[in-house]
Amino acid sequence: MKHKIFVSGIKCYAYHGCLPEEGRIGGHYEVNIEIQTNFSKAAEHDSLADTVDYVDVNHIVIEEMAIRSKLIEHVGQRIVTRMKTELSGIENLKVQITKICPPINGDVASVAITIEA
């Protein structure tokens, strides 16, 4: 049986980017997490200890987004690494980071990366 947990629309204000002004001004980001796991025991016993805690997922995202990087690819990999290391029961993981209104000399709503691990 496949089970998935989604923590979607995590809103962050962060300072990622290659341009110096991005480090000073910052910008809006949205992070979506998809976790494949087996939460059969949690479903049967109603116990948080038997599943991935959404609070922990959100906490890791917020902490990693607060550390400045030039590339959201780098931030995404840090999030993947921490979740795989610190949270048990993750079979597969998908992290998507969207940078809203990026400063790229054009009328672009957003850019995004996805890492599946």
Buried (B, 14 or more C-beta within 10 A) or exposed (E): EEBEBEBEEBEBEBBBBEEEEBBEEBBEBBBBBBBBBBBEEBEEEEEEEBBBEBEBBBEBBBEBBEEBBEEBEBBBBBBBBBBEEEBEBBEEBBBBBBBBEBBEEEEEEEEBBEBEB
